[in-house]
C-alpha cells in the first residue's frame, strides 16, 4: 500500500461528502450527571428548572444561556470526526442546556438528525418528544431551538419548510414562532424557533438565514438583531479563544435587544481536511471553565458548546444572579 494517507482521505470523503460545511463545529468531553446547582451568590436552583428563578420580564437576549452545538451528534465512524456530545437531548436539558442546535436531513418527507452525511440514529420526532416531555415536567423553562437543513435532501414530495410545519402542527401550543426575541414570561413551556432555513410563509421564528460562513457577524432583521461568533474551522486554538472572549466582552455591554450567540465549538483541519474535533474542545472547554469561574456575573448570551457538562452549564447559569 503506497499511499495509506490518501486512501484514508478518500474513505473520509466518502463518509462525509467532503462538504465545506460538513463538520460545522464539534468536539467530545466528559459530562457529569449531577442535577443540582447552588451558587455562592445566588439562590439555590436546580439545573432542570433554573429559569424559574428569573423574572418574567427578562428578555431572552439578556440571559446567559448554555447551549450545545450539533446537539444530536453522538455517533461517528472514526474517532474525533463527527461526535459533538456525550449527553442525549433529554440529559442535556436536565443538565441546564436551553439552546439546541438541531441539524435535519430532509428524507422521505421527514427529518433525520445528521452531522454531515452521518446519521445520528435519531429523528426529529425524537428531539421534539424529548423537548415536550421536559417542558411538561418543567413548565418554567423555555428551549431555544436552531433548526438547519443538513446534508442532501432525497425522496421528498414537499419542501423542507412544509415538512417542518407538519411537525409544529402536531403541538402548535408548544412553539413560539414569532420573529421577535421574546420575554421569558411569554415563552415558558415553549420552544422558541431560531430559523436557519428558508421560508415562504413568515413570520416563522427568529430569522437567521443570512448566516455567514466561519466568522463573526451580525444579522439585522426588521424585528430582531443577532450577533454571532461561529468560527468552526480552527487551525489555531488561541485565535478561536480570542474570538470567543471578544464576543463575551461585547455581550456584557452590548445592546440589551441584541441576541448574542457565541459558538465555542470547532474543529482543526488535519491532512486532506480530515477534521479533529477534540483538538479544539480539549483546549477550549477548560478555558471556559476558568473564565466563568473568574467571571461570575454578567450577561454573556447563548454559548453553544461541544461536550457540554452540568458543571460548566452551572457556571454559565450562575452569571445570571
C-alpha positions as CSV (number, residue, x, y, z in Angstrom):
1,X,0.0,0.0,0.0
2,X,2.0,3.0,-1.3
3,X,-0.4,5.8,-0.2
4,X,-2.3,4.9,3.0
5,X,-3.0,8.5,3.9
6,X,-4.6,9.1,0.5
7,X,-6.8,6.0,0.9
8,X,-7.8,7.2,4.3
9,X,-8.7,10.6,2.9
10,X,-10.8,9.0,0.2
11,X,-12.6,7.0,2.8
12,X,-13.3,10.1,4.9
13,X,-14.6,11.9,1.9
14,X,-16.9,9.0,1.1
15,X,-18.3,9.2,4.6
16,X,-18.7,12.9,4.9
17,X,-19.2,14.0,1.3
18,X,-16.2,16.5,1.5
19,X,-18.6,19.4,2.0
20,X,-17.3,22.8,3.3
21,X,-20.0,23.0,6.0
22,X,-19.7,19.3,6.7
23,X,-18.3,19.4,10.2
24,X,-19.5,22.8,11.2
25,X,-18.1,22.7,14.8
26,X,-17.6,19.8,17.1
27,X,-15.9,18.1,20.0
28,X,-16.1,15.4,22.8
29,X,-15.6,15.5,26.5
30,X,-16.7,14.2,29.9
31,X,-20.1,15.0,31.3
32,X,-21.4,14.8,34.8
33,X,-25.0,13.7,35.7
34,X,-25.5,15.9,38.7
35,X,-28.8,17.8,38.5
36,X,-28.4,20.2,41.4
37,X,-26.5,23.5,41.4
38,X,-26.0,26.1,44.1
39,X,-24.1,29.3,43.5
40,X,-22.4,31.1,46.4
41,X,-24.0,34.4,45.4
42,X,-27.3,33.1,44.1
43,X,-30.4,31.5,45.2
44,X,-30.5,27.7,45.2
45,X,-31.7,26.3,41.8
46,X,-31.9,23.0,40.0
47,X,-30.3,22.7,36.6
48,X,-33.6,21.3,35.2
49,X,-35.6,24.4,36.4
50,X,-33.1,27.3,36.7
51,X,-35.2,29.6,34.6
52,X,-37.9,29.6,37.3
53,X,-35.6,31.9,39.3
54,X,-35.6,34.6,36.5
55,X,-38.4,37.2,36.3
56,X,-41.0,37.0,33.5
57,X,-40.0,40.4,32.1
58,X,-36.4,39.4,31.4
59,X,-35.9,39.3,27.6
60,X,-34.1,36.1,26.4
61,X,-31.4,38.3,24.8
62,X,-30.4,39.5,28.3
63,X,-29.9,36.0,29.8
64,X,-26.7,33.9,29.8
65,X,-27.8,30.6,28.3
66,X,-25.7,27.4,28.0
67,X,-26.3,25.5,24.7
68,X,-25.0,22.6,22.7
69,X,-23.6,22.7,19.2
70,X,-24.8,19.9,16.9
71,X,-26.9,18.7,19.8
72,X,-27.8,15.4,18.3
73,X,-24.3,14.4,17.2
74,X,-23.3,11.5,19.4
75,X,-22.1,8.9,16.9
76,X,-19.1,8.8,14.5
77,X,-17.5,6.2,12.2
78,X,-14.0,7.4,13.1
79,X,-13.0,8.9,16.4
80,X,-12.9,12.7,16.6
81,X,-14.6,13.4,13.3
82,X,-18.3,13.8,14.0
83,X,-19.3,13.3,17.6
84,X,-20.0,16.6,19.5
85,X,-21.9,15.5,22.6
86,X,-21.9,12.8,25.2
87,X,-25.4,13.5,26.6
88,X,-28.7,12.7,25.0
89,X,-31.1,15.6,24.3
90,X,-33.1,14.8,27.4
91,X,-29.9,14.6,29.5
92,X,-28.7,17.9,28.1
93,X,-31.9,19.7,29.1
94,X,-31.8,18.2,32.6
95,X,-28.2,19.4,32.9
96,X,-29.3,23.0,32.2
97,X,-28.9,23.3,28.4
98,X,-31.5,25.7,27.0
99,X,-30.2,26.1,23.4
100,X,-30.3,23.2,21.0
101,X,-28.6,23.2,17.6
102,X,-30.6,20.7,15.5
103,X,-29.4,19.6,12.0
104,X,-32.0,17.9,9.9
105,X,-31.7,15.9,6.7
106,X,-34.9,16.1,4.7
107,X,-35.6,12.5,3.6
108,X,-38.8,10.8,2.7
109,X,-40.9,13.9,3.8
110,X,-39.4,13.6,7.3
111,X,-36.4,14.9,9.2
112,X,-33.5,12.6,10.2
113,X,-30.8,14.1,12.5
114,X,-27.4,14.2,10.8
115,X,-24.0,15.6,11.2
116,X,-22.8,16.0,7.7
117,X,-23.5,12.6,6.0
118,X,-23.5,10.8,9.3
119,X,-27.0,9.7,10.5
120,X,-27.2,10.1,14.3
121,X,-29.6,7.3,15.0
122,X,-32.4,9.6,15.8
123,X,-35.1,11.6,14.0
124,X,-36.7,15.0,14.6
125,X,-39.7,13.3,16.3
126,X,-37.3,12.0,18.9
127,X,-35.9,15.5,19.5
128,X,-39.3,17.2,19.9
129,X,-40.7,14.4,22.0
130,X,-37.8,14.8,24.5
131,X,-38.4,18.6,24.5
132,X,-42.1,18.3,25.0
133,X,-41.6,15.9,27.9
134,X,-39.0,18.1,29.5
135,X,-41.2,21.3,29.2
136,X,-44.2,19.4,30.6
137,X,-42.2,18.4,33.7
138,X,-40.5,21.8,34.0
139,X,-43.1,24.4,32.8
140,X,-40.9,27.4,34.0
141,X,-38.4,26.7,31.3
142,X,-38.0,27.5,27.6
143,X,-35.9,26.0,24.9
144,X,-34.3,28.0,22.0
145,X,-34.0,25.6,19.1
146,X,-32.0,26.4,16.0
147,X,-33.2,24.3,13.0
148,X,-30.9,23.9,10.0
149,X,-31.0,21.7,6.9
150,X,-28.2,19.3,6.8
151,X,-26.7,17.1,4.0
152,X,-28.6,16.0,0.8
153,X,-32.4,16.0,0.6
154,X,-33.8,12.9,-1.0
155,X,-37.1,11.2,-1.8
156,X,-39.3,14.2,-0.9
157,X,-42.6,15.4,-2.3
158,X,-42.7,18.7,-0.4
159,X,-40.3,21.5,0.8
160,X,-38.2,21.5,3.9
161,X,-40.5,24.2,5.3
162,X,-43.6,22.2,4.7
163,X,-42.2,19.2,6.5
164,X,-41.2,21.4,9.4
165,X,-44.7,22.8,9.5
166,X,-46.1,19.3,9.7
167,X,-44.1,18.8,13.0
168,X,-45.2,22.0,14.6
169,X,-48.8,21.4,13.6
170,X,-48.9,18.4,15.9
171,X,-48.5,20.6,19.0
172,X,-48.7,24.3,17.9
173,X,-49.1,25.5,21.5
174,X,-45.6,24.3,22.3
175,X,-44.0,26.5,19.8
176,X,-43.1,30.3,19.7
177,X,-42.9,31.2,16.0
178,X,-42.9,35.0,16.2
179,X,-39.9,36.8,14.6
180,X,-39.2,38.9,17.8
181,X,-36.9,37.9,20.6
182,X,-39.4,37.3,23.5
183,X,-39.5,37.9,27.2
184,X,-39.1,34.8,29.2
185,X,-42.6,35.0,30.7
186,X,-44.1,34.8,27.2
187,X,-42.4,31.5,26.3
188,X,-42.3,29.4,29.4
189,X,-43.2,25.9,28.5
190,X,-42.4,26.5,24.8
191,X,-39.8,26.0,22.1
192,X,-38.5,29.3,20.6
193,X,-37.6,28.7,16.9
194,X,-34.3,30.2,15.6
195,X,-34.8,29.5,11.9
196,X,-31.8,28.8,9.7
197,X,-33.9,27.5,6.7
198,X,-35.7,29.5,4.1
199,X,-39.5,30.1,4.5
200,X,-42.2,31.4,2.2
201,X,-44.7,31.9,5.0
202,X,-43.4,34.3,7.6
203,X,-43.1,35.1,10.4
204,X,-41.7,31.7,11.2
205,X,-39.4,32.1,14.2
206,X,-36.4,34.4,14.7
207,X,-34.8,34.6,11.3
208,X,-31.2,33.6,11.0
209,X,-31.0,32.6,7.3
210,X,-28.2,35.1,6.5
211,X,-25.7,33.1,8.4
212,X,-22.2,34.0,7.4
213,X,-19.5,31.3,7.0
214,X,-16.8,30.6,9.5
215,X,-16.6,34.1,11.1
216,X,-18.1,36.6,13.5
217,X,-21.1,38.5,12.0
218,X,-24.3,40.4,12.6
219,X,-27.8,39.6,11.3
220,X,-30.1,42.7,11.2
221,X,-33.7,41.8,10.7
222,X,-36.7,44.2,10.9
223,X,-37.8,42.6,14.2
224,X,-34.5,41.2,15.7
225,X,-30.7,41.7,15.7
226,X,-28.3,38.7,16.1
227,X,-24.6,38.9,16.8
228,X,-22.9,35.6,16.2
229,X,-19.4,34.1,16.5
230,X,-19.2,30.8,14.5
231,X,-15.6,30.2,13.5
232,X,-15.8,26.4,13.1
233,X,-12.5,25.9,11.3
234,X,-9.9,26.3,13.9
235,X,-6.3,26.0,12.8
236,X,-5.2,27.9,15.9
237,X,-6.9,27.5,19.3
238,X,-5.6,30.8,20.5
239,X,-7.4,32.7,17.7
240,X,-10.6,30.8,18.4
241,X,-10.4,31.7,22.1
242,X,-9.8,35.3,21.2
243,X,-12.9,35.3,19.1
244,X,-14.9,33.8,21.9
245,X,-13.7,36.2,24.6
246,X,-14.2,39.2,22.3
247,X,-17.9,38.4,21.9
248,X,-18.2,37.6,25.6
249,X,-16.9,41.0,26.4
250,X,-19.1,42.6,23.7
251,X,-22.2,40.9,25.1
252,X,-21.6,42.3,28.6
253,X,-22.0,45.9,27.4
254,X,-23.9,45.5,24.1
255,X,-27.4,46.5,23.3
256,X,-29.8,44.5,25.5
257,X,-32.0,43.9,22.5
258,X,-29.3,42.1,20.6
259,X,-29.2,38.3,20.8
260,X,-25.6,37.1,21.2
261,X,-24.8,33.6,20.1
262,X,-21.2,32.5,20.7
263,X,-20.1,29.1,19.4
264,X,-17.3,27.7,21.5
265,X,-17.1,24.7,19.2
266,X,-14.8,24.0,16.2
267,X,-12.5,21.5,14.6
268,X,-8.9,21.6,13.4
269,X,-8.4,20.6,9.8
270,X,-5.8,17.9,9.5
271,X,-4.2,16.4,6.4
272,X,-6.6,16.2,3.5
273,X,-9.1,18.3,5.5
274,X,-9.9,15.5,7.9
275,X,-11.4,17.1,11.0
276,X,-10.3,16.8,14.6
277,X,-13.0,18.0,17.0
278,X,-11.2,17.0,20.2
279,X,-8.1,19.0,19.3
280,X,-10.3,22.1,19.8
281,X,-12.6,21.0,22.5
282,X,-9.9,19.7,24.8
283,X,-8.3,23.1,24.7
284,X,-11.3,25.4,24.7
285,X,-13.6,23.8,27.3
286,X,-11.0,24.1,30.2
287,X,-10.6,27.7,29.3
288,X,-14.4,28.2,29.5
289,X,-14.3,26.6,33.0
290,X,-11.6,29.0,34.1
291,X,-13.3,32.1,32.5
292,X,-16.6,31.5,34.2
293,X,-15.0,30.6,37.5
294,X,-13.4,34.1,37.4
295,X,-16.3,36.0,35.7
296,X,-19.3,35.1,38.0
297,X,-21.8,37.8,37.0
298,X,-22.9,39.4,33.7
299,X,-24.8,38.9,30.5
300,X,-23.0,36.6,28.1
301,X,-25.6,35.5,25.7
302,X,-26.1,32.0,24.3
303,X,-23.0,29.7,24.3
304,X,-23.4,26.6,22.2
305,X,-20.6,24.1,23.2
306,X,-19.3,20.8,22.2
307,X,-19.3,18.2,25.0
308,X,-21.3,20.3,27.4
309,X,-21.2,19.3,31.1
310,X,-23.5,20.1,34.0
311,X,-20.6,21.7,35.9
312,X,-19.8,24.1,33.1
313,X,-23.5,24.8,32.5
314,X,-23.8,25.7,36.2
315,X,-21.0,28.2,35.9
316,X,-22.7,29.9,33.0
317,X,-26.2,29.9,34.5
318,X,-24.9,31.4,37.8
319,X,-23.8,34.5,36.0
320,X,-27.5,35.5,35.7
321,X,-27.7,36.0,39.5
